[in-house]
Amino acid sequence: GQRELARSGENLRADIVFCGVPEQDEPLEADILTAVDPRLILVGNTSAFVNARAESRLVTRLRKTGASVFTTTRHGALKLTLTAGSCSVQTRSGHNIQLEK
């Protein structure tokens, strides 16, 4: 799946990536992260499938890309607002980030 897509030669560049956490494996493998090169990664997950240690490793790995990373288990609800040339994320826990074009 992800490796084949990353190696497809298609332009996959995106500023924002939203993903879930599968029961097995990890979301967003290294190849796809390199191809997409996101500035913001939003992870929607439930505590039923993610333990705190695994989530911490995932967030650390995703942050190594240089992207801002927010997860629903850590930050609660995430509100994404898109406008011409910018986007912002507000979290239930009080974080706010603004990305400009």
Phi, psi and omega in degrees: 000278187295317181298317180296318178297316181297328182266006184289342183088355178286152175282109183256006184305130177210141179287326185236134174234131174244130180219162172257179179246114180289159178297326179238154181069186179238152175285156171054076176294164184305317181300317182287324177298320178296317182292321183277322179051058184285156173265337183219131177236123177250126182245114176265118181213168177237150181294346180297330184246354187233125173266160187300321181293316179295320179294320179298317177297318179298311181298317178300315180296316181293323180293336178297344177284346185093357180279153168282138184233129176233138176237148181290333178286328179274321189252354184076205181300143179244127178250116180257123179242122180251132174227170179300115176088357180203167172212157176223152176236128174243139181245157177299330182278003173101359176284149178215131177226140179240127175248127177260154179297000000 
